[in-house]
Amino acid sequence: MSNTRILVVDDDPDIRELLSAYLGEAGFVADTAASGAQMWDCLERYPYDLIVLDLMMPGEDGLALCGQLRHRTASAVIMLTARAEPVDRVVGLELGADDYVTKPFDPRELLARIRAVLRRAAPGGSPAATEAADAKEIEPLAYRFLGWQLDMRARHLVSPEGLVISLPASDFRVLAALASQPNQPVSRDVLVQRAFGRPQGAMDRAIDVCISRLRQHLEPVPRQPTLIRTVRHEGYMLYCDQIERLE
């Protein structure tokens, strides 16, 4: 972890100081920013593995910044939010956040979430990859279906027209899980675990958000999906006559 660089973006100086010291003691290189403008300045200087982003800041808030980050950087994002309503967390996940932690928080919980997100983002570090290794399977270089290609090394999706689509890390892992078991339902519990590294909560809509975003890319009519199908009481399924594993 010594080369892993994390940026903490929060307008509260006490939180910035606390997390900078705590993450530094945990072996990370931790920088801080008090605003969106400072965040962009930091990103001009360094590539960050992960950004801890406060949801509620003066000026341009964390939700707007999260949406912009997904288009401008491959950094993982963990939201800090004082809002307890599930809808606020769902909005953040829809914009591409990898996970969220609710304020007030225990720094130990945030550290555990950071490590989990970084493990999933690392090549071969996702739960799906771990399971595949346990089964002595070799992860393919890519999955190809209906002209689409999911590149497992570059971790992006390529359209039939050759357009490269950058996916949030959670969406990438969900699509990879579905592609690894085509024409078979994959339960929501399994998808949540693979995408976020945690059990599904009672009100957890995170997977629905991932599926909705994937359908926007993959389906001609997203509200009438034919490729990523909902299997009632079971989960979701990638329905495709033929899917090719590129080794």
C-alpha positions, 0 to 999 in steps of 0.5 A, a space after each residue: 500500500 506504500 505507493 497507493 495515493 488517496 485524496 480526501 476532499 472535505 470542507 471540514 479541516 478536522 476531518 481532513 487532518 484526522 484522515 490524513 494522519 490516519 491513512 498515513 499511519 496505515 501506509 497510504 500517501 494521503 493528500 487533502 483538498 477543501 473544495 472541488 477546485 482544490 481537488 482538480 488542482 491535486 488531480 492535475 499533479 498526481 494520479 490518485 488510486 482512490 478519492 474520499 469525497 464529502 457529499 455536502 460541501 459549499 459551492 459545487 457539492 460532492 454529487 456534482 463532482 462525483 459525476 465529473 470524476 467518472 468522466 475525467 479519471 479512473 480513480 475509485 470514489 468513496 462518498 462521505 455522506 451525512 444524509 441518512 436517506 437511501 435515495 441520497 446514497 443511490 444517487 451517488 452510486 448512480 453517478 459512479 461512486 464505488 461505495 459510501 460511508 455515513 457520517 459520523 463514521 469510525 475511521 476504522 470502518 472507512 479504512 476497511 472500505 478503502 482497502 476493500 475497494 482497492 482490492 476489487 479495483 486491482 487486477 485479479 483482486 475482485 471476489 469474482 477473480 478470487 473465486 475463479 482462481 480457486 476453481 483453477 480457471 484462467 480469467 479471459 482477456 475479454 468477453 465478446 457478445 453481439 459485437 460488444 467486447 468487455 476487456 478484462 485487462 483494460 477494464 472497459 467496454 467496447 461497442 460494436 462501432 469501436 467506441 470505448 466506454 469507461 464503466 464505474 468499477 462496480 458496473 464493470 464487475 457486475 457485467 463481468 459476473 454476468 458474462 462469466 455465467 451467460 444464460 444463467 441467473 446470478 443472484 442479487 446477493 452474489 452481484 452485490 458481494 462481487 461489486 461492492 464486497 459487502 452483503 446486501 442490505 434490506 433497502 440496498 438498490 445499488 445493484 439495480 443502479 448498476 444494471 440500469 446504467 449497463 442497460 443504458 449502454 447495451 440495450 437498444 431500448 433500456 426500458 425493454 431489456 432483452 440482453 440483461 434480463 431480470 429473473 424474478 425472485 432470482 436476480 439478473 441474467 446476461 441472455 445471449 445465444 453465443 458469448 466468446 471468451 478471448 483467452 
